[in-house]
Structure formats: C-alpha cells, structure tokens
C-alpha cells in the first residue's frame, strides 16, 4: 500500500509541474515544497523526473533560479483545458475562509471574482446522515417540508445518490410514501428519525440511470452576428452542440438554459432566449 501511495504522489506532483509550466510558464523547487510539503531534495528529483520525461519542454534560467516552459512546450502527462484552469480558480475561491485545503494548482492567478448566489443551506449533521444511509444502504426517516404541503411530514426514504442543479445540492432517494424515486432538498429536512436496513434497489431508478442527449442551437430569432456569437460561446459545430445528462437532471438543465423545445419557434425575444432545444433523445449509458 505504501508503494502505491508513493507512486500516486509522484504522479500528482509531475502533473502539477506540467500544469504550472503550461499555464504559468515557470516553476521552481519551492513551488513543489510549498504545495505538497515535500523536501527540497524530493522536489529536485521530481523536476529531474519531468525533465527526463519531456526534456524539450523545459529550460533552466540560472539568474531567476526557475524552470521555464519552452516555446515548443507540448503537454505529455495532461490534456490542458481552459475549463480545468477555471475550476482551479473556483477551488482557490473556496479556499478562502475554509478550514479544508482544496489545493488549487494555480500559483499566480489573475485578478478574478465569481458572482455569488444566495447560500443554500446544507446542514452538516443532515448531510452526514444522508451519506451514511447511501454508504450503508439504509432507509432513513426524515421530517420534510415539501412545496406541495403546508405542513412538514415524516416519511421514509432510501437515499442512493447526490446531485447538483448548478445552484444547489439535493439527494436522490426512493420515497416509500410516494412509491417513487424523487429529489429531496437537504435544507428542507427539519429532523432526522430512525434508520433501518433498506430493501430498495437503486438500479430501479430509471431517471438516474437513463442518459439523455440534448442538442442545442442558436435561437432562430437571432440575427447572423448573434447566432455566430452563441455558436462560439457553446463551441457549437455546424450550428449545434450536444450535452449528455442524466434524465433526472434534464429539467434542471432546461431551466438553467431557458430552453425552448420548438425548432421553428421564434416567440422568445433575443434578450431572453439565445439558445433553443433542437432535439432530446435517450442514449446508451457509457
């Protein structure tokens, strides 16, 4: 086990080296020491190992005492994507005020900010209980405030997964009262009750295990310049882009994107509707 951990640790450090070289064009031993808490000799060995793997990618500047990416730098351990870097910035933001280290690879981020949304409550005790129920395949009794009933009610649920709609987290569970798999919002749980061994087979949750493919395009009402801008925004090819998503999350995706499932419809204004839904179909799970 120790050997495996060491190997994984080195692999992560080599990817860190490549990340810094690709996005920030430089790295030195101190970057590795500060980020991973390793010794200076170990940092030297890691850099030497990367140089051995990709000697044409790096040159050393004695005056600045750092390694710099060459003009012909070509990633060999990673497949850099802008989305990965932006995710690292989100991790760096999450680091602020958090006792948990998220270990963003970004060393010198640009000036940036993230538009905040109102915090959705996820009580740690409730969340821990849901995780335990999922892990140990238990039914859990909860007092829940739904949108359809004026008063909260007690019910038995069998949680099996958690998901985010992009703004809030919820858990997927079989509701013994409704006899169906539903989404439950963490913040609407008022109290936790008993647990029991569950006989629910989560594989029966077709909404969770069925994958859908949504094809989107610029809304027909847009002029040529606006359509081109939208195609660039969403990396559309031939005026369309596809997204794979679980069937249980489709309605959240549609709500976020304001999709209109009408290929000929132009009833929405350009200011409110920039993309529309071309098609929606079930696909084989990978």
VENTA-V839875 format. One line per field, one symbol per residue. ss: DSSP state (h for helix, s for strand, l for the rest). phi: phi as a letter, one per 40 degrees, with the letter a starting at -180 (. if undefined). Layout:
ss: ???
phi: ???
//
This chain:
ss: lhhhhhhhhhhhhhhhhhhhhhhhlsslhhhhhhhhlllhhhhhhhhhhhhhhlhhhssssllllssssllllllllllllhhhhhhhhhhhhhhllllllllllllllllllllllllllllhhhhhhhhhhhhhlsssssssllllllllssssssssssssllllsssssssllllsssssshhhsssssssssllllhhhlhhhhlsssssssslllllhhhhhhhhhhlllsllssssssshhhhhhhhhhhlllllllllllllllllssssssssslll
phi: .cccccccccdcccccdcdccccbgaabcccccccbgcccdccccccccccccbcccbbbbcccfacbcccbdbdbbbbdbdccccccccccccccgbcbccfccccbcccaabccbdcccbcccccccccccccbfbcbcbcbbcccbcbcbcacbbcaababchbacabcacccccfacbcbcdccccabbcbaccbcccccccccccbbbbbbaccdccccccccccccdbfcbfgabbbcacdcbdcccccccgcbcacbcbcccccbbbbaccaaacbccc
//
